[in-house]
Structures are given as structure tokens and as C-alpha cells.
């Protein structure tokens, strides 16, 4: 399977699993393991932070605060998802 198809599949799987709606996904890393014949794809995206900073009295606007989250999707040569993991550096 070609890399561009693997990347497209990884983005689609994360989008469907997490139901984040419209968000900007970035491919951070793609690595093929010849021994296991799996692609390890690291994808990042922005999500709204659950814990927001204290409100400031100087600002009346409601500003959303986002953080970048990273996930790993393992996909085999046939395009099947073999795993979905939290990314740890």
C-alpha cells in the first residue's frame, strides 16, 4: 500500500473514532516496520482544553484555548488498523 493511502486511512480512522468534527490534522511521523509489516503513523490535531485559564477581568471576549494532541495509528500492509494509541515521546 502506498504511503499517501496509508496516511489518508490513518486520518480517516482518527476522525471516525474521536468524532471531533472539523479539525486540522497533521501527519507528524510515518514509520514502516519491516519485521511486523505495520505502518506506525503519528497524527496530531487541536482539541479544546478542558481546564481553561482563570477568567481575566480585562477581557470580555470568550477565547477558546486549544492544545495539540498526538495519536498513533498502526496500519498493516492491507490497510487494516491494527492499533490506536496515545503518543508518548
Secondary structure as the mmCIF struct_conf table of DSSP 4:
data_model
#
loop_
_struct_conf.conf_type_id
_struct_conf.id
_struct_conf.beg_label_comp_id
_struct_conf.beg_label_asym_id
_struct_conf.beg_label_seq_id
_struct_conf.end_label_comp_id
_struct_conf.end_label_asym_id
_struct_conf.end_label_seq_id
HELX_RH_AL_P HELX_RH_AL_P1 UNK A 3 UNK A 18
BEND BEND1 UNK A 22 UNK A 22
STRN STRN1 UNK A 26 UNK A 33
TURN_TY1_P TURN_TY1_P1 UNK A 34 UNK A 37
STRN STRN2 UNK A 38 UNK A 48
BEND BEND2 UNK A 50 UNK A 51
HELX_LH_PP_P HELX_LH_PP_P1 UNK A 52 UNK A 56
TURN_TY1_P TURN_TY1_P2 UNK A 57 UNK A 58
BEND BEND3 UNK A 61 UNK A 61
STRN STRN3 UNK A 66 UNK A 76
TURN_TY1_P TURN_TY1_P3 UNK A 77 UNK A 78
BEND BEND4 UNK A 79 UNK A 79
STRN STRN4 UNK A 81 UNK A 86
#
